[in-house]
Amino acid sequence: MTFNNNTATTALLIARHDSIAAREIAIEHAVLTRQLASAQRRLSEQMQAHALQVLTLEAEVVQLRAQLIMARTCMFWGLSTSGVMRPLARRANLTHAAIEAAALAEASNVICQTGCVGHAHPWLAADGQCRRTGAACAQVERDMPG
């Protein structure tokens, strides 16, 4: 009977020890899972920041290429490059509406320089008004010696 009692006590102690070990393992597993989730969250945030930075840099490359094309076109046509080469930092501080307005003004300037100034002013009326825009021609005033 003592042998059976000792065996039962030992089995109970082993079961209790296994239960404590199992709880400790479960707690350690929970801690490691939380740390893994935290690391994954940080990595996801870094990947999103990197993707945003790549998009920003790609947009800047496109703008720089456009400026280069416009500058080369102006150079080959013998036109003024004023307004073509603008620092990108200045553009970055503009609002979306201001960027659109500036882009439209630049496009209008390029159309004027290539379509009118480069072809002996076909849109220029006798009174100095532009037939395309209806405003006074600023290019003639700039090109005329004062």
Residue pairs with C-beta under 8 A, 6 or more apart in sequence:
60 88
63 88
63 91
64 88
67 84
67 85
67 86
70 81
70 84
70 106
70 110
71 81
71 84
71 85
73 79
73 110
73 114
74 80
74 81
74 84
74 113
75 81
77 113
77 114
77 118
79 113
79 114
79 117
79 118
80 113
80 142
83 105
83 106
83 109
84 106
84 110
91 99
91 102
94 102
108 133
111 132
112 123
112 130
112 132
112 137
112 139
113 139
115 122
115 123
115 132
116 122
116 123
116 124
116 130
116 132
116 137
116 139
117 139
117 143
121 137
121 139
121 140
123 130
123 131
123 132
124 130
124 131
124 137
124 140
125 131
128 136
128 137
128 140
129 135
129 136
129 137
130 136
130 137
